[in-house]
């Protein structure tokens, strides 16, 4: 796991446990789920920005590789 993923995992667990102790287990589970959704949105946005920064220099998809091979034949 990457450092970023470990930080998000720790945040999810901490929020869930703290709210679980303070407001009850159901609120802890709900809060952990909300933090998980937020982490997914943030990570997808960051991944899209990293891909855009790489531009055409990034690794091609499998579909692109198949199309390129067909064109060479």
Secondary structure, 3 states (H helix, E strand, C coil): CCHHHHHHHHHHHHHHHHHHHHHCHHHHHHHHHHHHHHHHHHHHHHHHHHHHHHHHHCCCCHHHHHHHHHHHC
